[in-house]
Amino acid sequence: MALLKSNKRTTITGKSLNNKVVNTINIKPKNTKKIINRYHFLIKCRAYIFELLKISLGQTDDEMEINLFVQEFLKKKLKNSSNNKIDFENELLQLKRGHKTNDKSREQELLLLLKFITTEIVDNGGLQRYQQASIMGQQSDRGGDSSKKLMEWILELSDAGKEIKEMVTLEIGSLRVDNVLSKNKYKKFIKSIERIDLNSNHPDINKQDFLLREQPKDASEQFGLISCSLVVNFVPDEYKRGEMLRRLKQFCLPDGLVFLVLPLSCVENSRFMTSEILVNKIMHQGLNFKLLKEHKSNKIVYYLFQNIPSTRVNESYLKKNFDCRKHIDEDSKRKHGKNNFSISF
């Protein structure tokens, strides 16, 4: 399966490679999800191949730089091997089962898989198509903007007498600058918004990896509200997912709020994770967050947490209980259709 192609090679801003303005390509709703899922599947496979081949890219998260590096790397390493007998799709699906670190006998096969992934991403404009699909998926007629639920909860809490006002806000994985969070009618709750994303598609969205952001020195560098919507599930490594949640604690003010959104399948169809484990064990016992609100739709689960003042991350508890993948029950490993979403510390 390839990323959906277009005859118009445009960037997410609607400009072609020669900077001429063109019309934004429309994506049908049924194709939006396919593009997003495919892109992240390829990125996760690529990350695991990097791990197996011990490829380190330092701190770069720029897709163009990564793909150029891989192309040059393959020119040096890849032999003239025939790939006619390789079922690439099946090999990618079985990647973690079929390959182990330092297995030199299968190095060329891994290189061919890496070439396959890079070719699809580059030739089909993977990042640009992914970003456009993600933005269109936030439109009200295509599933909506998750910050709508966030502001609905903020209003409920305010009406119930909770003092919520003028929060300095951090939006991780931001795709749009005109979402519900930014509406003028919510200015009394939202003082300012800092938007960050790994690959910014707008000048008001800072290009930044939250995992590499410098630790806050004091309260002036912390936030009253952090929105992390459909971000953690796309982090390709379970330990980095744990680090991201740990950082939510570090960057959140005492009594501050964290809005966390995940695909429902992460907590209801995983071999390793349930909502009970995430909410009560990781977020509450491990990170000392209190659950204020929870909502499950057909495909998405929304959480709103409050940082408990004068508490720290319970490192010993997290490392003891979430230092590796653990099956919820012995039968789960034999059940078909389960995913491997997990969080480790």
C-alpha positions, 0 to 999 in steps of 0.5 A, a space after each residue: 500500500 502506497 501513500 496516496 499520490 497526487 499529480 500536483 507536488 505541493 507543500 502543505 502551505 499550498 506552494 509548489 516546488 517553484 513557489 507558485 501558488 496552487 490550489 490545496 489538494 482535497 482529500 476524501 474523508 475515507 482517505 485521510 485516515 489511510 494517509 495518516 496511519 500509513 505515514 506513521 506506520 512507515 515512520 515507526 518501522 524506519 525508527 526500528 530499522 535505525 535501532 537495529 542498524 545502530 543508525 544515530 541521527 543525533 537530535 535532528 527531527 527534520 524529515 528532509 534531512 533524515 531522508 537525504 541522510 538515508 539516501 546517502 547512507 544506502 548508496 554506501 551500504 547497499 549492495 546490488 542485491 535483488 529484491 524481487 523475492 522480498 514481500 516488503 509489506 509482510 516483512 514490515 508487518 513482521 519486522 520486530 519478530 524477524 530481526 534482532 540487533 547485531 544480526 549481520 546476516 540480515 543487514 542487506 534485507 534491512 537496508 532494502 526495507 529502509 530503501 523501500 520506506 524512504 522511496 515511498 515517503 519521498 516519492 509520494 510527498 509523505 510529510 506534506 500529505 500527512 500534514 494536510 490529511 491531519 489538518 483536514 481531519 480537524 475540520 468540523 465536517 471531518 471529525 472535528 477539533 479535539 480542543 473543542 472538547 477541552 474548552 467544553 470541559 474548561 467551561 464546565 469546571 468554571 461554571 462549577 466554581 473552579 477558578 480557571 483564568 488566563 492560562 499560559 498554554 502549550 500545544 504539543 503537536 499543533 497543526 492549526 493556529 485557528 482551532 477552538 482553543 484560539 477563539 476570542 471568546 475563550 480569552 479569559 481562560 487562555 492568556 497565550 498559546 505556544 504552539 510546537 510541532 516536529 514539522 511546522 506547517 505555519 510560521 506561528 507554530 514553532 518547529 520543536 521536539 518536546 522531548 528535546 525542549 530544555 527543562 523549565 528553570 522556574 515557574 515562568 517557564 511552566 504552563 497552566 495548560 498543556 494540550 497533547 492531542 494524538 501525539 503520544 501514540 505516534 512516538 515510536 518508542 515506548 520509553 520515549 512515550 514514558 519520557 513524554 508523560 514525565 515531561 508533562 509533569 515537569 512543564 505543568 504548573 502546580 494545579 495546572 491542567 493537562 489535556 491528553 488525547 489518544 486513539 481509543 484502541 490504545 487503551 481498549 485493544 492493546 496487549 499492554 495498556 488499559 485506561 485503568 493502567 494509564 489513568 490510575 497507575 501511570 498518571 495518578 500513582 506514578 506522575 501524581 496527576 488527578 483525573 478531572 474529566 474523561 470521555 470516550 467516543 467511537 475512536 478517541 479517548 479524551 482525558 483532562 488531568 490536574 497536576 497535584 501541587 507539591 508532588 513529584 514523579 514517583 520514579 521508583 514506582 514507575 521503573 518497578 512497574 513499567 520498565 518493560 512491556 508486560 502482558 495484562 494476561 497470558 491469553 492476550 499474547 495469543 489474541 489476534 487483532 490486538 495492538 502493541 501500544 505500551 508505555 515504559 519508564 
